[in-house]
């Protein structure tokens, strides 16, 4: 069982965001081509008060016709705040800034 530093709330480390709530979020925020979704990882990070922090990785697969292999990689990654009491999900992902190197 994972506990916050202030002992405000105990949360099972295996807690996941309910699949219906997570799927609704991903449909709205993730543009993945049909058939290319490989898997979704929902990892509980920590809890502060009533808000749980999760990292959600969306794995996609891409078939390389030239070399005949399947490439699997993280297509999108989100840092989410989840309020279990109100069943609300908020995206707190830091947006990547464009630099001359990226």
N, C-alpha and C positions, 0 to 999 in steps of 0.2 A: 504494500500500500504506500503510495507516495503522499507526502504531506508537505504543505507549504511551510516556509520559515516561521510564519506567525501562527501556525497551527489553526488557521481559520476554518479549514475544511479538509477532510480526507477524501481522496479520490483514488479509485482503483486505477492502476497504471494501464490496465487493459481496456479502460473505457474508450469507446469510439463514438463519434458523432453518428446519430441515427442515419441509416442509409437513405431514407426518404429526404431528409433535410439536406444531406450532403449532395445527393443527386440533383435536387432542385438548384442548389448553388452552382454546381458544375455545369448544368445545362445553360444557366444564365451567363456564366463567366468564362467558360472554356470552349474555345472553338477547335474541336478535334474532328477530323474527317471520320465519317462512318466506317466502321470496320478496322480502324487503326488503333483503337483503345486496347491496351494490353492488360493493365491492372491499375488499381488505385490503392495507395498506402495512406492510412490515416494513423498518425503517431501522436499519442498524448505526450505533451512536453511538461507542463506544470499548471498549477491552479493558483489563482490569487483572488480571494474572496469567492464570489459565485461564478467567476469567469474562468473557463478552462482554455488553455492554449494548446493548439494542435498544429502540426505540420502535415499538409496533404500533398502528396506527390502523385501526379497523373503520368503514368508510364504509357508510352505509345510504341507501336511497332511499325516499321517501314521495310518493305521488301525491296531489295536492291536487285533489279533485273539483270544488270550487267554481270555482276559477280555472283549472283544467285545465293544470297544469304538474307536473313532477317535481322535488321538492326533494331535493338530495343533501347530506349532512352527516356529520361524524364522530359516530357514535353512542356509541362507546367508544374509549378510548385507554389503553394499558398501557405501563408501564416495566418491562421484563423483564430478568432476569439469566439467561444461558444458559451452561451448562457443556457444551461440545461433547464433551469426553472421556467424560462419563457420560450424555450426552443428557438432562440435567435442566433444567427450566425453572422459574424462581421469579418470582412476581409481586412487584415492589417498588414498585408504584404508590402514591403518596401519596394517602391518602383525603381527599377534599374535606370540610372542616369546614363545617357549617351555620352561617351567620351571619344576622343579621336582614336583610341585603341580598341574600342568595342564596336 
